[in-house]
Amino acid sequence: MRHYAILRLLLACFFLYVAWPVIPEATSQIGMLFWGGWLAFFLLVVGANLATLLQMTSPPVMEQEQQRQRQTLNH
């Protein structure tokens, strides 16, 4: 289900687009710490979804496609 990873990347990029003008306005130490943590989390989200898109990792369990197997009764 690659489209979920693409949607998550688009959402993360939208959040970065909204937050980018506010980041340079952080003047206090706590503000810089917050935006530094936010950018680190953004990079983790982007990296994980890119790894899923490039099939470097398996997708989450909820997104894995299940193959249905026919159950037979053996008497």
C-alpha positions as a printed Julia matrix, in Angstrom:
75×3 Matrix{Float64}:
   0.0     0.0    0.0
   2.37    2.61  -1.26
  -0.27    5.31  -1.45
  -0.41    5.56   2.37
   3.31    6.32   2.49
   2.9     8.93  -0.24
   0.01   10.54   1.63
   2.05   10.66   4.85
   4.95   12.28   2.98
   2.62   14.87   1.47
   1.12   15.64   4.88
   4.56   16.0    6.45
   5.64   18.34   3.64
   2.49   20.41   4.12
   3.24   20.75   7.83
   6.79   21.84   6.98
   5.39   24.37   4.5
   3.16   25.84   7.21
   5.87   25.84   9.91
   8.82   27.09   7.84
   8.06   30.85   8.14
   7.72   30.55  11.93
  10.94   28.64  12.59
  13.38   31.61  12.17
  11.29   33.67  14.6
  12.26   31.4   17.51
  14.46   33.57  19.7
  14.34   31.83  23.06
  16.25   28.7   23.98
  13.04   26.73  24.54
  11.73   27.84  21.15
  14.87   26.66  19.41
  14.7    23.39  21.3
  11.08   22.88  20.24
  11.75   23.57  16.56
  14.89   21.45  16.62
  12.87   18.54  18.02
  10.11   19.18  15.51
  12.55   19.12  12.6
  14.17   15.94  13.93
  10.75   14.27  14.13
   9.98   15.51  10.6
  13.17   13.87   9.31
  12.27   10.61  11.06
   8.81   10.61   9.48
  10.17   11.38   6.01
  12.95    8.79   6.33
  10.6     6.04   7.48
   8.14    6.69   4.69
  10.87    6.87   2.07
  12.2     3.54   3.33
   8.72    2.08   2.92
   8.4     3.53  -0.58
  11.79    2.2   -1.62
  10.86   -1.18  -0.08
  13.83   -1.11   2.28
  11.53   -2.1    5.15
   8.27   -3.96   5.3
   5.14   -1.82   5.67
   3.28   -1.72   8.99
   1.19   -4.77   9.85
  -2.07   -2.95   9.16
  -0.94   -2.13   5.63
   0.44   -5.52   4.66
  -1.63   -7.36   2.13
  -2.81  -10.73   3.29
  -2.99  -13.64   0.94
  -6.08  -15.67   1.48
  -5.55  -19.38   1.7
  -8.28  -21.83   1.08
  -8.91  -23.98   4.07
  -9.75  -27.59   3.37
 -11.04  -30.24   5.68
  -8.88  -33.33   5.77
 -10.83  -36.36   6.94
